[in-house]
Amino acid sequence: MSACVIGHVTVKDADKWARYRALVPATLAPWGAELLFRGQLAGIIAGRHEHTDTVVIRFPDLAAVDGWQQSAAYQGLIALRQEAADVDLLSFADPDQ
């Protein structure tokens, strides 16, 4: 069953955010993850949304999501992420796979 991590992001420090973004791909590779989408909010069609940016990352399964999130490589980036942006990370599984 594939899984995705969706991050909703509001950047606080563009330079630190750029550094964080440059370092994340190396933390994804061991878990078979793929960056699917990174973009800025174009409009709110319905409801409310607090953030300006969104990122979507696909993983082979939820175990890979958990492994990545708990890995030393990713844990080492969390302080930089927190300095760079306000981020809400959500995980989703596709029950039809």
PyMOL commands that place a pseudoatom at each C-alpha (Angstrom):
pseudoatom trace, name=CA, resn=MET, resi=1, chain=A, elem=C, hetatm=0, pos=[0.000, 0.000, 0.000]
pseudoatom trace, name=CA, resn=SER, resi=2, chain=A, elem=C, hetatm=0, pos=[1.644, 3.250, -1.081]
pseudoatom trace, name=CA, resn=ALA, resi=3, chain=A, elem=C, hetatm=0, pos=[1.677, 6.225, 1.238]
pseudoatom trace, name=CA, resn=CYS, resi=4, chain=A, elem=C, hetatm=0, pos=[2.232, 9.948, 0.920]
pseudoatom trace, name=CA, resn=VAL, resi=5, chain=A, elem=C, hetatm=0, pos=[3.480, 12.679, 3.176]
pseudoatom trace, name=CA, resn=ILE, resi=6, chain=A, elem=C, hetatm=0, pos=[1.902, 16.044, 2.539]
pseudoatom trace, name=CA, resn=GLY, resi=7, chain=A, elem=C, hetatm=0, pos=[3.563, 19.071, 4.037]
pseudoatom trace, name=CA, resn=HIS, resi=8, chain=A, elem=C, hetatm=0, pos=[1.819, 22.403, 4.387]
pseudoatom trace, name=CA, resn=VAL, resi=9, chain=A, elem=C, hetatm=0, pos=[4.436, 25.104, 4.754]
pseudoatom trace, name=CA, resn=THR, resi=10, chain=A, elem=C, hetatm=0, pos=[4.772, 28.793, 5.593]
pseudoatom trace, name=CA, resn=VAL, resi=11, chain=A, elem=C, hetatm=0, pos=[8.363, 29.931, 5.085]
pseudoatom trace, name=CA, resn=LYS, resi=12, chain=A, elem=C, hetatm=0, pos=[9.871, 32.158, 7.800]
pseudoatom trace, name=CA, resn=ASP, resi=13, chain=A, elem=C, hetatm=0, pos=[13.478, 32.324, 6.534]
pseudoatom trace, name=CA, resn=ALA, resi=14, chain=A, elem=C, hetatm=0, pos=[13.972, 31.792, 2.799]
pseudoatom trace, name=CA, resn=ASP, resi=15, chain=A, elem=C, hetatm=0, pos=[17.722, 31.087, 3.025]
pseudoatom trace, name=CA, resn=LYS, resi=16, chain=A, elem=C, hetatm=0, pos=[17.291, 28.444, 5.714]
pseudoatom trace, name=CA, resn=TRP, resi=17, chain=A, elem=C, hetatm=0, pos=[14.340, 26.955, 3.852]
pseudoatom trace, name=CA, resn=ALA, resi=18, chain=A, elem=C, hetatm=0, pos=[16.447, 26.653, 0.689]
pseudoatom trace, name=CA, resn=ARG, resi=19, chain=A, elem=C, hetatm=0, pos=[19.176, 24.892, 2.684]
pseudoatom trace, name=CA, resn=TYR, resi=20, chain=A, elem=C, hetatm=0, pos=[16.641, 22.506, 4.255]
pseudoatom trace, name=CA, resn=ARG, resi=21, chain=A, elem=C, hetatm=0, pos=[15.062, 21.727, 0.863]
pseudoatom trace, name=CA, resn=ALA, resi=22, chain=A, elem=C, hetatm=0, pos=[18.485, 20.955, -0.592]
pseudoatom trace, name=CA, resn=LEU, resi=23, chain=A, elem=C, hetatm=0, pos=[19.232, 18.467, 2.191]
pseudoatom trace, name=CA, resn=VAL, resi=24, chain=A, elem=C, hetatm=0, pos=[15.931, 16.571, 2.323]
pseudoatom trace, name=CA, resn=PRO, resi=25, chain=A, elem=C, hetatm=0, pos=[16.282, 14.493, -0.901]
pseudoatom trace, name=CA, resn=ALA, resi=26, chain=A, elem=C, hetatm=0, pos=[19.263, 12.565, 0.495]
pseudoatom trace, name=CA, resn=THR, resi=27, chain=A, elem=C, hetatm=0, pos=[17.122, 11.571, 3.496]
pseudoatom trace, name=CA, resn=LEU, resi=28, chain=A, elem=C, hetatm=0, pos=[14.356, 10.271, 1.213]
pseudoatom trace, name=CA, resn=ALA, resi=29, chain=A, elem=C, hetatm=0, pos=[16.441, 8.057, -1.066]
pseudoatom trace, name=CA, resn=PRO, resi=30, chain=A, elem=C, hetatm=0, pos=[17.063, 5.192, 1.402]
pseudoatom trace, name=CA, resn=TRP, resi=31, chain=A, elem=C, hetatm=0, pos=[13.303, 4.854, 1.903]
pseudoatom trace, name=CA, resn=GLY, resi=32, chain=A, elem=C, hetatm=0, pos=[12.366, 4.653, -1.790]
pseudoatom trace, name=CA, resn=ALA, resi=33, chain=A, elem=C, hetatm=0, pos=[10.542, 7.978, -1.576]
pseudoatom trace, name=CA, resn=GLU, resi=34, chain=A, elem=C, hetatm=0, pos=[9.857, 10.312, -4.480]
pseudoatom trace, name=CA, resn=LEU, resi=35, chain=A, elem=C, hetatm=0, pos=[9.097, 14.025, -4.411]
pseudoatom trace, name=CA, resn=LEU, resi=36, chain=A, elem=C, hetatm=0, pos=[5.881, 14.348, -6.431]
pseudoatom trace, name=CA, resn=PHE, resi=37, chain=A, elem=C, hetatm=0, pos=[5.006, 18.001, -6.083]
pseudoatom trace, name=CA, resn=ARG, resi=38, chain=A, elem=C, hetatm=0, pos=[6.222, 21.233, -4.565]
pseudoatom trace, name=CA, resn=GLY, resi=39, chain=A, elem=C, hetatm=0, pos=[4.254, 24.411, -5.141]
pseudoatom trace, name=CA, resn=GLN, resi=40, chain=A, elem=C, hetatm=0, pos=[2.841, 27.646, -3.851]
pseudoatom trace, name=CA, resn=LEU, resi=41, chain=A, elem=C, hetatm=0, pos=[-0.810, 28.264, -3.047]
pseudoatom trace, name=CA, resn=ALA, resi=42, chain=A, elem=C, hetatm=0, pos=[-2.652, 29.667, -6.052]
pseudoatom trace, name=CA, resn=GLY, resi=43, chain=A, elem=C, hetatm=0, pos=[-6.056, 30.046, -4.395]
pseudoatom trace, name=CA, resn=ILE, resi=44, chain=A, elem=C, hetatm=0, pos=[-8.468, 28.591, -1.877]
pseudoatom trace, name=CA, resn=ILE, resi=45, chain=A, elem=C, hetatm=0, pos=[-11.414, 26.972, -3.622]
pseudoatom trace, name=CA, resn=ALA, resi=46, chain=A, elem=C, hetatm=0, pos=[-13.319, 26.018, -0.475]
pseudoatom trace, name=CA, resn=GLY, resi=47, chain=A, elem=C, hetatm=0, pos=[-12.701, 26.180, 3.255]
pseudoatom trace, name=CA, resn=ARG, resi=48, chain=A, elem=C, hetatm=0, pos=[-9.631, 27.655, 4.910]
pseudoatom trace, name=CA, resn=HIS, resi=49, chain=A, elem=C, hetatm=0, pos=[-5.925, 27.048, 4.526]
pseudoatom trace, name=CA, resn=GLU, resi=50, chain=A, elem=C, hetatm=0, pos=[-3.240, 28.544, 6.741]
pseudoatom trace, name=CA, resn=HIS, resi=51, chain=A, elem=C, hetatm=0, pos=[-0.088, 27.886, 4.690]
pseudoatom trace, name=CA, resn=THR, resi=52, chain=A, elem=C, hetatm=0, pos=[1.445, 29.258, 1.495]
pseudoatom trace, name=CA, resn=ASP, resi=53, chain=A, elem=C, hetatm=0, pos=[3.300, 26.204, 0.146]
pseudoatom trace, name=CA, resn=THR, resi=54, chain=A, elem=C, hetatm=0, pos=[2.649, 22.475, -0.196]
pseudoatom trace, name=CA, resn=VAL, resi=55, chain=A, elem=C, hetatm=0, pos=[4.912, 19.490, -0.786]
pseudoatom trace, name=CA, resn=VAL, resi=56, chain=A, elem=C, hetatm=0, pos=[3.855, 15.909, -1.608]
pseudoatom trace, name=CA, resn=ILE, resi=57, chain=A, elem=C, hetatm=0, pos=[6.213, 12.958, -1.198]
pseudoatom trace, name=CA, resn=ARG, resi=58, chain=A, elem=C, hetatm=0, pos=[5.297, 9.369, -2.148]
pseudoatom trace, name=CA, resn=PHE, resi=59, chain=A, elem=C, hetatm=0, pos=[6.649, 6.402, -0.179]
pseudoatom trace, name=CA, resn=PRO, resi=60, chain=A, elem=C, hetatm=0, pos=[6.282, 2.669, -0.866]
pseudoatom trace, name=CA, resn=ASP, resi=61, chain=A, elem=C, hetatm=0, pos=[4.287, 2.218, 2.367]
pseudoatom trace, name=CA, resn=LEU, resi=62, chain=A, elem=C, hetatm=0, pos=[3.628, 3.644, 5.830]
pseudoatom trace, name=CA, resn=ALA, resi=63, chain=A, elem=C, hetatm=0, pos=[6.564, 1.722, 7.283]
pseudoatom trace, name=CA, resn=ALA, resi=64, chain=A, elem=C, hetatm=0, pos=[8.866, 3.684, 4.964]
pseudoatom trace, name=CA, resn=VAL, resi=65, chain=A, elem=C, hetatm=0, pos=[7.234, 6.940, 6.090]
pseudoatom trace, name=CA, resn=ASP, resi=66, chain=A, elem=C, hetatm=0, pos=[7.858, 6.037, 9.717]
pseudoatom trace, name=CA, resn=GLY, resi=67, chain=A, elem=C, hetatm=0, pos=[11.412, 4.909, 9.005]
pseudoatom trace, name=CA, resn=TRP, resi=68, chain=A, elem=C, hetatm=0, pos=[12.220, 8.135, 7.176]
pseudoatom trace, name=CA, resn=GLN, resi=69, chain=A, elem=C, hetatm=0, pos=[10.652, 10.358, 9.820]
pseudoatom trace, name=CA, resn=GLN, resi=70, chain=A, elem=C, hetatm=0, pos=[12.525, 8.574, 12.623]
pseudoatom trace, name=CA, resn=SER, resi=71, chain=A, elem=C, hetatm=0, pos=[15.831, 8.244, 10.754]
pseudoatom trace, name=CA, resn=ALA, resi=72, chain=A, elem=C, hetatm=0, pos=[18.900, 9.977, 12.133]
pseudoatom trace, name=CA, resn=ALA, resi=73, chain=A, elem=C, hetatm=0, pos=[19.348, 11.704, 8.767]
pseudoatom trace, name=CA, resn=TYR, resi=74, chain=A, elem=C, hetatm=0, pos=[15.927, 13.343, 8.872]
pseudoatom trace, name=CA, resn=GLN, resi=75, chain=A, elem=C, hetatm=0, pos=[15.916, 13.951, 12.630]
pseudoatom trace, name=CA, resn=GLY, resi=76, chain=A, elem=C, hetatm=0, pos=[19.120, 15.922, 12.091]
pseudoatom trace, name=CA, resn=LEU, resi=77, chain=A, elem=C, hetatm=0, pos=[17.230, 18.375, 9.853]
pseudoatom trace, name=CA, resn=ILE, resi=78, chain=A, elem=C, hetatm=0, pos=[14.272, 19.100, 12.113]
pseudoatom trace, name=CA, resn=ALA, resi=79, chain=A, elem=C, hetatm=0, pos=[15.890, 22.003, 13.986]
pseudoatom trace, name=CA, resn=LEU, resi=80, chain=A, elem=C, hetatm=0, pos=[16.720, 23.660, 10.656]
pseudoatom trace, name=CA, resn=ARG, resi=81, chain=A, elem=C, hetatm=0, pos=[13.162, 23.026, 9.415]
pseudoatom trace, name=CA, resn=GLN, resi=82, chain=A, elem=C, hetatm=0, pos=[11.700, 24.629, 12.525]
pseudoatom trace, name=CA, resn=GLU, resi=83, chain=A, elem=C, hetatm=0, pos=[13.906, 27.712, 12.104]
pseudoatom trace, name=CA, resn=ALA, resi=84, chain=A, elem=C, hetatm=0, pos=[13.090, 27.947, 8.404]
pseudoatom trace, name=CA, resn=ALA, resi=85, chain=A, elem=C, hetatm=0, pos=[9.327, 27.439, 8.317]
pseudoatom trace, name=CA, resn=ASP, resi=86, chain=A, elem=C, hetatm=0, pos=[6.108, 26.566, 10.061]
pseudoatom trace, name=CA, resn=VAL, resi=87, chain=A, elem=C, hetatm=0, pos=[5.302, 23.086, 8.753]
pseudoatom trace, name=CA, resn=ASP, resi=88, chain=A, elem=C, hetatm=0, pos=[2.398, 20.694, 9.228]
pseudoatom trace, name=CA, resn=LEU, resi=89, chain=A, elem=C, hetatm=0, pos=[3.313, 17.178, 8.032]
pseudoatom trace, name=CA, resn=LEU, resi=90, chain=A, elem=C, hetatm=0, pos=[0.557, 14.627, 7.404]
pseudoatom trace, name=CA, resn=SER, resi=91, chain=A, elem=C, hetatm=0, pos=[0.806, 11.003, 6.298]
pseudoatom trace, name=CA, resn=PHE, resi=92, chain=A, elem=C, hetatm=0, pos=[-1.784, 9.253, 4.157]
pseudoatom trace, name=CA, resn=ALA, resi=93, chain=A, elem=C, hetatm=0, pos=[-2.131, 5.649, 2.971]
pseudoatom trace, name=CA, resn=ASP, resi=94, chain=A, elem=C, hetatm=0, pos=[-3.948, 4.511, -0.170]
pseudoatom trace, name=CA, resn=PRO, resi=95, chain=A, elem=C, hetatm=0, pos=[-6.333, 1.775, 0.999]
pseudoatom trace, name=CA, resn=ASP, resi=96, chain=A, elem=C, hetatm=0, pos=[-7.076, 0.704, -2.583]
pseudoatom trace, name=CA, resn=GLN, resi=97, chain=A, elem=C, hetatm=0, pos=[-3.546, -0.520, -3.286]
for i in range(1, 97): cmd.bond("trace and resi %d" % i, "trace and resi %d" % (i + 1))
show_as sticks, trace
zoom trace
